[in-house]
Structures are given as structure tokens and as C-alpha cells.
Amino acid sequence: MSTLQESPVVAQTGELRRNLKKRHLLMMSLGGTIGTGLFIGIAEPLYSVGPAGTLLAYLLAGAIMLATMMCLGELSCAFPHSGSFQHYALMFIPHPILSYTIGWLYWFSWVFSLAADLTAASFIAHHYLPTIPVYYFCPIILVALTIINLCSAKSFGECEYWLSALKVFAIVLFIAAGGVMIYSLIGQTGWHPTLKTDGVWLPHGEWQILVCMTIVIYSFQGVELVGNAAGETESPQTILPKVILGIGVRIILFYGLAIAILALVYPRAQVPNGQSPFVWVFSHVGIPGADTLMTLVIFSAAVSAANSAIYASSRMLWSMAGDRFAPACFSRVSQHGVPVNAILLTVIFALVSMLTRYISAQQFYLYLIASTGQVGCLAWIVIGWCQYRFRRAVNHGEYPRNLLRYRSPLFPWVAGFVIITNIAIIIGTWFSAPGLLIMLIELFLMACIVASWFIFRPTLK
């Protein structure tokens, strides 16, 4: 754990306080990635792609995530800023309209992610209190998280630290319980590992992996929260390099082992019904009350991810206001150093989760994470491209080499890997069942954002 003391920096108008610590930063990124996408969203690829295909898809997504983290780490150590890649896009991509568009798209994607996590948490709460509708729980959870985020970045960091620690403990417990379950099944008559489906590794073909990748990649998105938090972290140039590799290794390890267990024991024909495959395993492992405990952990995971979504989206909006891409009122901060107006606008838009009154919570959740995953892929493309432009500028003497406090390895191959794979995932998703609808919605949203640029003509400093 970090022994750093809270910075005595006093927030001034428009400035955020640097009072997040290394332990906050580490758990914050874990909180943004180990969430409902793993605990609940994994049921869909397990059914549609098969166990082996799901394992391959998550390992590929983990590799893309780690490569993206390396690119973002180089940029964040050189230019720590709470606007993260939106601000870097303004620096390294020729026309500011691209930074403007990606910033607003990313903000909307986090709002949708917040709505998805609220829906997941409310669906779980409704399971235990069935007399209360799902759409009643959404605003209750949202108000509680809003209060935490309005207090200070430190209160958010502490809350996220403990919620994320609970998730990590649950995954470790799941891996241990799954290992015991597999050991007890080995040698039993009639038991066969479910890694193969009907005698084949990929029952629906290799391309189905690419089609489901948006839902899979959603599970890892949120790790770029490290870039947003860099602007509020003590000594980011010292802390970030240590955190980046640790986050990547931990997430790939947790995901890889957990999904390998599911790929071996979870029933292939189990149709997604809103129940987490993790709960299914615990209910069959023989530990009394373990399934209930796991359900509560998944509830905390959804709340944690929603908490991270409020933080990330509000900081993105604060950054865009500083770049004159949003109204100036969103760049103002409270005496506690938090962007109050940016937080309030985010939570107001997140009330879209109330649509669960009219749409099935399970279906609404899948649509939200699929649309969010597409924008997340676009954000990762921007990160890879900005890192490529920055390193090339350093090599040509446009920036001093001492800015390279952290070096992404294998330049330019890592950045190229990030860009090419995310483009392939975006295109592949268009061939999924809801892919055409999601593509049309996102193109419409992008067209509205681009049109607003020409209508309002933001004036850069």
C-alpha cells in the first residue's frame, strides 16, 4: 500500500485536487474493469460463441487492453491531465473537431455505461425485493453515488478502493471454489468438460468470436480511467508506470483463470436469463450460502462500476469545458475540488436507466453495453494513434526526450496492434444481431455531435 500523505494542494477555480493515492488508482482501474461485464455479460458469449471461443475472445481482449494501457501510460506520464485521451487528441490530431467528437462520444458512452450498471445493480436488488420494480432502485442507487462523488475525489477513491477489494476477493474465492469443483468432478462417470461444444471448439465458426467482441471488450473498458485519474494523483510520473503493468497483469490473470473455470464447468446450453454464471457455479459447489454471497458481490461490482462511470464522465466533461468544447460552467469546481456541474449533468442523463419500466432489464442491459463497447473501441484507437504521433514527434525532436518517463515497448507495433484490432472489432460487431441498430444509433449520435460543432463553433484558446 502507498504510504504517501494527502497533498496539501488547495483547489483553485477550475482546478482539481491531487489527492488520489496509488492504492486508489490501482483499485479504481480494477473497479472500472472487473464489473458487470465479467460477472453478468459473460453469459452471452458463453452461449453464442461457446466456452473455447469465449476464452479466446477474453484473452485477445486482455492483450488489446494491456497494449492500450502501455500507450496510455506513455502519454499520461508525459502529460498528466484529467481529460486523458480527449485532451491528447487535441494535442496530436490535426483538427480539433476530432477531439471534440471523441470527447462527447466518450462522455455519452460513460453515461450509457452508468445506466447499464445501474440497471444491473437494480435487477439484482429486485431479485431480493421483488415487490419493488427495477426502475425504482435505479434513482436510489444513483443518488447515493452522486453524494459520494460530490464530497471529494478522495471520498470517491476510498469508496472505490473497498468495493474493488471486495470484487478481487470474490474472484479469488471463485477461482479456488471452481478449482475444488473441477477436482471433485474429475473421474466421475458422465462428467465431461464443457470446453468443447458438440465435439467442436467453435460451434458457430471463427468469425463469431469477432462478432461478440464488443460485449467482451466492454468487460475490459474502464481501465483507461487511469488516464483520467492522472490529473488528480499525487506524483503521477512516479506512480503511473508502477500501476500500469500491475493492472494489466492482474486483470488478465483474474479474467483468464475465472473464464477458464467457467469454460470447463458451465452448461453449454444455458440460455442467458440475467443470472450470473458465477452464481451458478457457487450454487453447485456445495458451500452453504455461497451463491447469495456472490450475488451480493456482483451487486457491489455493479455499484462500483457505476461509481467509476460518474467519476470518468464528469472529469471528461470538465476537461472539455476547459478546452472550450463544452459550456464554461462545467469547468467550475467546488471548494472540495470536484466538478459539481459536470457530475450533476452526468447523473441526470443516466436516468435513462428508468426506461427499464418499459424495456426488459436484461435486454436493455445488453443493448447499453454493446453500444458502449463500440465507443470504447474508438477511444482505444485514439489512444494508440496519439501515442504513435507523440513518439514520432519525440523522435523528430519536436518534444524533449525527458518527457518519455515511461516508454511503451516495441514502437510502433504496439500502437498499430491497438488501432487495427479495435477497428476489426467495431466492424465485426456490425454483423451481430443488434449490430445494425447499434451502428445506426451511433452514427446518428456522431452526426449530431459533428453538426453541433459547426452550429456552436467552439473557440479554442
matplotlib code that plots the C-alpha trace (Angstrom):
import matplotlib.pyplot as plt

x = [0.0, 1.1, 2.4, 2.0, 0.2, -2.6, -1.3, -1.9, -2.7, -5.7, -8.1, -8.4, -11.2, -11.3, -8.5, -8.9, -7.1, -4.3, -5.5, -5.8, -3.1, -1.5, -3.9, -6.8, -5.5, -4.9, -8.3, -10.1, -9.0, -9.8, -13.2, -13.8, -13.0, -13.9, -17.6, -20.9, -19.2, -17.4, -20.0, -23.1, -22.2, -20.1, -23.3, -24.0, -20.6, -20.6, -23.9, -23.3, -19.6, -19.1, -16.6, -13.5, -14.4, -15.2, -11.8, -10.0, -12.1, -11.3, -7.6, -7.5, -9.4, -6.9, -4.0, -5.6, -6.3, -2.7, -1.3, -3.7, -2.6, 1.1, 0.2, -1.9, 0.8, 3.4, 1.0, -0.2, 3.3, 4.3, 1.2, -0.9, -4.4, -7.9, -9.1, -6.9, -7.1, -9.6, -7.0, -4.3, -6.4, -6.5, -2.7, -1.8, -4.7, -4.7, -8.3, -9.9, -13.3, -11.9, -11.1, -14.5, -16.3, -14.4, -14.8, -18.6, -19.0, -16.9, -18.9, -22.2, -20.7, -19.9, -23.4, -24.7, -22.3, -23.6, -27.1, -26.1, -24.5, -27.5, -29.8, -27.6, -27.5, -31.2, -32.0, -30.1, -31.8, -35.2, -34.4, -34.3, -37.1, -39.4, -42.2, -40.1, -39.7, -36.3, -36.8, -37.3, -33.9, -32.1, -32.6, -32.0, -28.5, -27.8, -28.5, -26.2, -23.3, -23.9, -23.5, -20.2, -18.8, -19.8, -17.9, -14.4, -12.2, -10.7, -14.1, -14.7, -11.3, -11.9, -15.3, -13.9, -11.0, -13.1, -15.7, -13.0, -11.2, -14.4, -14.6, -11.0, -11.6, -14.7, -12.8, -10.0, -12.6, -14.4, -11.2, -10.5, -14.0, -14.0, -10.7, -12.2, -15.3, -13.3, -11.1, -14.1, -15.7, -12.6, -13.0, -16.8, -18.8, -20.7, -18.8, -17.1, -15.5, -17.7, -14.7, -15.8, -19.3, -20.9, -17.4, -16.1, -14.2, -16.1, -19.6, -20.6, -17.4, -14.3, -16.0, -18.4, -15.6, -15.2, -19.0, -19.2, -16.0, -17.8, -19.5, -16.2, -14.1, -16.7, -15.6, -12.1, -13.1, -12.7, -9.1, -8.4, -9.7, -6.1, -5.5, -8.4, -7.2, -3.6, -4.6, -5.7, -3.0, 0.0, 3.3, 1.7, 5.0, 6.3, 3.1, 1.7, 4.5, 4.2, 0.4, 0.0, 1.8, 0.4, -3.2, -2.7, -1.2, -3.8, -6.8, -5.6, -4.8, -8.2, -10.1, -8.1, -8.4, -12.1, -13.2, -11.2, -13.1, -16.5, -15.4, -14.9, -17.9, -20.7, -23.5, -23.2, -26.9, -27.7, -29.6, -28.8, -31.5, -30.0, -28.4, -24.6, -22.7, -20.6, -23.6, -24.5, -21.0, -21.2, -24.7, -23.4, -20.1, -21.7, -20.7, -23.8, -25.0, -22.1, -24.5, -26.1, -22.7, -21.7, -24.9, -24.1, -20.6, -22.0, -24.3, -21.3, -19.5, -22.3, -22.4, -18.6, -18.6, -21.4, -19.3, -16.3, -18.6, -19.7, -16.1, -14.8, -17.7, -17.6, -13.8, -14.2, -16.8, -14.7, -11.7, -13.9, -15.1, -11.5, -10.8, -13.9, -15.7, -18.5, -20.1, -17.7, -20.0, -18.8, -15.2, -16.1, -15.1, -16.4, -14.4, -13.6, -12.1, -14.8, -16.6, -20.1, -22.0, -20.3, -21.3, -24.9, -25.4, -24.0, -26.3, -29.3, -28.6, -28.1, -31.7, -32.2, -32.0, -35.6, -36.5, -36.4, -40.1, -40.9, -38.0, -36.8, -33.9, -31.8, -32.3, -31.8, -28.5, -27.2, -28.1, -26.3, -23.1, -22.9, -23.3, -20.8, -18.3, -18.2, -17.3, -14.8, -13.1, -13.0, -11.4, -8.7, -8.0, -7.5, -5.1, -3.0, -2.9, -2.0, 0.9, 2.2, 2.1, 3.7, 6.6, 7.2, 7.3, 9.8, 12.0, 11.9, 12.9, 9.6, 9.4, 12.3, 13.2, 12.9, 9.1, 9.4, 9.2, 7.5, 8.1, 5.6, 7.7, 8.0, 7.2, 5.3, 3.9, 2.0, 0.1, -0.5, -1.9, -4.3, -5.6, -6.0, -7.7, -10.2, -11.1, -11.7, -13.9, -16.0, -16.6, -17.2, -19.9, -22.0, -22.7, -24.2, -28.0, -28.3, -25.2, -27.1, -29.3, -26.4, -24.4, -27.3, -27.8, -24.1, -23.8, -26.8, -25.3, -21.9, -23.7, -25.5, -22.1, -20.4, -23.3, -23.2, -19.5, -20.5, -23.5, -21.8, -18.3, -16.3, -13.4, -10.1, -7.7]
y = [0.0, 3.5, 5.5, 8.8, 11.5, 13.6, 16.6, 19.9, 21.5, 23.8, 23.7, 26.9, 27.9, 25.3, 23.1, 19.6, 18.5, 15.9, 13.8, 10.3, 7.8, 4.8, 2.4, 4.5, 4.5, 0.7, -0.2, 2.4, 0.8, -2.6, -1.3, 0.0, -3.3, -6.1, -5.4, -6.4, -7.1, -10.1, -11.2, -10.9, -10.0, -13.2, -15.3, -14.1, -15.1, -18.4, -19.2, -17.7, -18.4, -21.4, -21.9, -22.2, -19.2, -17.2, -18.0, -17.0, -13.8, -12.7, -13.4, -11.4, -8.6, -8.7, -8.4, -5.4, -3.8, -4.3, -2.8, 0.2, 0.7, 0.8, 3.5, 5.5, 5.2, 6.8, 9.8, 10.1, 10.2, 12.8, 14.9, 14.1, 15.5, 14.5, 14.8, 11.9, 10.9, 13.6, 16.2, 14.2, 14.1, 17.9, 17.9, 15.3, 15.0, 17.8, 19.1, 19.9, 18.6, 15.0, 15.7, 17.4, 14.4, 11.7, 13.6, 13.9, 10.4, 9.0, 11.1, 9.6, 6.1, 6.5, 7.8, 4.7, 2.5, 4.2, 3.4, -0.2, -0.7, 0.9, -1.5, -4.5, -3.4, -2.7, -6.0, -7.8, -5.8, -6.5, -10.2, -10.0, -7.4, -8.5, -6.2, -3.1, -2.6, -2.4, 1.2, 2.3, 1.1, 3.0, 6.5, 5.4, 3.9, 6.9, 9.5, 7.6, 7.5, 11.2, 12.3, 10.3, 11.9, 15.4, 15.1, 14.9, 12.8, 11.2, 10.0, 8.5, 6.9, 5.4, 4.0, 2.6, 1.0, -1.0, -2.0, -3.1, -5.0, -7.0, -7.9, -9.1, -11.2, -12.7, -13.6, -15.2, -17.2, -18.2, -19.4, -21.5, -22.9, -23.6, -25.5, -27.6, -28.3, -29.4, -31.6, -33.3, -33.9, -35.4, -39.2, -39.1, -41.1, -39.0, -35.7, -34.1, -30.7, -28.2, -26.6, -28.3, -27.9, -30.8, -32.1, -28.9, -26.0, -23.2, -24.3, -21.2, -20.6, -18.5, -15.2, -15.4, -14.5, -11.2, -10.6, -11.0, -9.0, -5.7, -7.3, -9.0, -5.8, -3.9, -6.1, -4.5, -1.0, 1.4, 0.6, 3.9, 5.5, 5.6, 8.4, 10.4, 10.0, 11.0, 14.7, 14.1, 11.7, 12.5, 12.3, 10.7, 10.3, 8.1, 6.2, 5.5, 3.3, 1.0, 0.8, 0.2, -3.1, -4.3, -3.6, -5.3, -8.5, -8.7, -8.2, -10.8, -13.2, -12.8, -13.0, -15.8, -18.1, -17.3, -17.8, -21.0, -22.4, -21.3, -22.8, -26.2, -26.5, -24.1, -25.8, -25.0, -24.9, -22.5, -19.6, -16.1, -15.2, -12.4, -14.8, -14.7, -17.8, -17.1, -17.5, -20.8, -22.2, -21.2, -22.7, -26.0, -26.1, -27.1, -24.1, -23.0, -19.5, -19.0, -18.2, -15.5, -14.1, -14.0, -12.2, -9.5, -9.2, -8.8, -6.1, -4.3, -4.8, -3.0, -0.2, 0.1, 0.3, 2.9, 4.9, 4.8, 5.9, 9.0, 9.9, 9.3, 11.1, 14.1, 14.5, 14.2, 16.9, 19.1, 18.7, 19.5, 22.7, 23.7, 23.2, 25.2, 22.1, 22.4, 25.3, 27.0, 26.2, 22.6, 23.6, 25.1, 23.1, 23.2, 24.1, 20.3, 20.3, 18.4, 19.5, 19.7, 20.8, 18.1, 15.4, 16.6, 16.7, 13.2, 11.7, 13.5, 11.8, 8.5, 8.5, 6.8, 3.7, 4.4, 3.0, -0.4, 0.4, -0.2, -2.5, -5.8, -5.1, -8.0, -6.8, -3.1, -4.0, -5.9, -3.0, -0.5, -2.4, -3.2, 0.5, 1.5, -1.1, 0.4, 3.9, 2.3, 0.7, 4.1, 5.6, 3.0, 3.7, 7.3, 6.4, 4.2, 6.9, 9.7, 7.6, 7.0, 10.7, 11.6, 9.1, 10.1, 13.8, 13.0, 11.0, 14.1, 16.4, 18.2, 17.2, 16.7, 13.1, 13.6, 13.6, 9.8, 9.0, 5.7, 4.1, 1.9, -1.1, -2.2, 1.2, 1.4, -2.2, -1.9, 1.2, -0.5, -3.6, -1.4, 0.5, -2.4, -4.8, -2.2, -1.3, -5.0, -5.4, -2.4, -3.8, -7.3, -6.1, -4.8, -8.4, -9.3, -9.4, -5.9, -4.6, -2.8, -0.9, 0.0, 1.2, 3.4, 4.9, 5.7, 7.2, 9.3, 10.4, 11.1, 13.2, 15.2, 15.9, 16.9, 19.2, 20.8, 21.7, 23.7, 25.3, 26.4, 26.9, 26.5, 28.9, 27.4, 29.2]
z = [0.0, -0.6, 2.4, 0.6, 2.6, 1.2, -0.8, 0.9, -2.5, -2.3, -5.2, -7.1, -9.5, -12.3, -10.8, -9.4, -6.2, -6.4, -3.5, -5.1, -4.0, -5.6, -3.9, -5.1, -8.7, -8.8, -7.3, -9.4, -12.6, -11.3, -10.3, -13.8, -15.5, -13.1, -13.1, -14.6, -18.0, -16.4, -13.8, -15.9, -19.5, -19.9, -20.1, -23.6, -25.3, -23.4, -25.1, -28.5, -29.1, -26.9, -23.9, -26.0, -28.2, -25.1, -23.5, -26.7, -27.0, -23.5, -23.8, -27.0, -25.4, -22.4, -24.8, -26.5, -23.2, -22.0, -25.2, -24.8, -21.2, -22.4, -24.9, -22.5, -19.8, -22.0, -22.7, -19.1, -17.7, -20.2, -19.9, -16.8, -17.4, -16.2, -19.8, -20.8, -24.4, -25.3, -24.4, -26.2, -29.3, -29.2, -29.0, -31.6, -34.1, -36.7, -36.5, -33.1, -34.4, -33.8, -30.2, -29.8, -31.3, -29.4, -26.1, -26.4, -27.7, -24.8, -22.3, -23.7, -23.6, -19.9, -19.3, -21.0, -19.1, -15.9, -16.9, -17.7, -14.3, -12.5, -14.4, -13.4, -9.7, -9.7, -11.3, -8.6, -5.8, -7.4, -7.2, -3.4, -3.1, -6.0, -4.8, -5.7, -9.5, -11.1, -12.2, -8.5, -7.4, -10.2, -8.8, -5.2, -6.1, -8.3, -5.6, -3.1, -5.6, -6.5, -2.9, -2.6, -5.8, -4.7, -1.5, -2.9, -5.2, -2.0, -0.8, -4.3, -4.2, -0.8, -1.7, -4.9, -3.1, -0.8, -3.4, -5.7, -2.9, -2.4, -6.0, -6.1, -3.1, -4.7, -7.9, -5.9, -3.9, -7.1, -8.7, -5.5, -5.4, -9.1, -8.8, -6.0, -8.1, -11.1, -8.9, -7.4, -10.8, -12.4, -12.7, -12.1, -14.6, -17.1, -16.5, -19.4, -19.5, -21.5, -23.3, -26.5, -27.8, -29.7, -30.3, -31.9, -30.4, -32.2, -32.9, -34.8, -36.7, -36.1, -37.2, -34.3, -31.9, -33.7, -33.7, -29.9, -29.2, -28.4, -25.4, -24.4, -24.8, -22.7, -19.8, -20.0, -20.8, -17.9, -17.4, -19.3, -16.2, -15.1, -17.6, -16.3, -12.7, -13.6, -13.2, -9.6, -8.5, -6.3, -8.3, -11.4, -13.2, -10.3, -9.6, -13.1, -14.5, -11.4, -11.6, -15.4, -15.7, -12.4, -13.5, -16.9, -15.3, -12.5, -14.9, -17.4, -14.6, -12.9, -16.1, -17.6, -14.6, -13.9, -17.5, -17.9, -14.9, -16.5, -19.8, -18.1, -15.9, -17.0, -19.0, -22.7, -23.4, -20.5, -22.1, -20.6, -18.2, -16.1, -13.6, -13.4, -14.4, -11.3, -9.1, -10.9, -10.0, -6.4, -6.1, -7.3, -5.4, -2.1, 0.1, 2.0, 1.2, -1.3, -4.2, -2.1, -1.1, -4.8, -5.7, -3.2, -4.5, -8.1, -6.7, -5.2, -8.5, -10.4, -7.9, -8.1, -11.9, -11.7, -9.3, -11.7, -14.5, -12.7, -12.0, -15.5, -17.3, -15.1, -15.5, -19.3, -19.3, -17.0, -19.4, -22.5, -20.8, -20.2, -23.9, -24.7, -26.1, -23.5, -21.6, -19.2, -16.2, -16.3, -15.7, -12.2, -9.2, -5.6, -2.5, -2.3, -5.8, -7.6, -10.8, -9.4, -12.5, -14.6, -12.1, -11.9, -15.7, -15.9, -13.4, -14.9, -18.3, -16.5, -15.6, -19.0, -16.8, -15.8, -19.3, -17.6, -16.8, -20.4, -21.6, -20.2, -17.9, -19.3, -22.9, -22.1, -20.3, -23.4, -25.7, -23.4, -23.1, -26.8, -27.7, -25.0, -26.2, -29.7, -28.4, -26.1, -29.1, -30.8, -27.6, -27.6, -31.3, -30.4, -27.6, -29.9, -32.6, -30.1, -28.7, -32.2, -33.0, -29.7, -30.0, -33.6, -32.6, -29.9, -32.4, -34.7, -31.9, -31.6, -27.9, -25.5, -24.7, -21.0, -21.4, -22.0, -18.3, -19.3, -22.7, -24.4, -25.8, -29.5, -31.1, -33.4, -33.3, -30.0, -31.2, -34.6, -32.8, -30.7, -33.8, -36.1, -33.7, -32.4, -36.0, -36.7, -33.6, -34.5, -38.0, -36.7, -34.3, -37.2, -38.1, -34.8, -34.2, -32.7, -34.6, -37.4, -35.0, -32.7, -35.7, -36.9, -33.4, -33.0, -36.5, -35.7, -32.4, -34.1, -36.8, -34.1, -32.3, -35.6, -36.5, -33.1, -33.8, -36.8, -35.1, -31.9, -33.4, -30.1, -29.9, -28.8, -26.6]

ax = plt.figure().add_subplot(projection="3d")
ax.plot(x, y, z, "-o")
ax.set_aspect("equal")
plt.show()
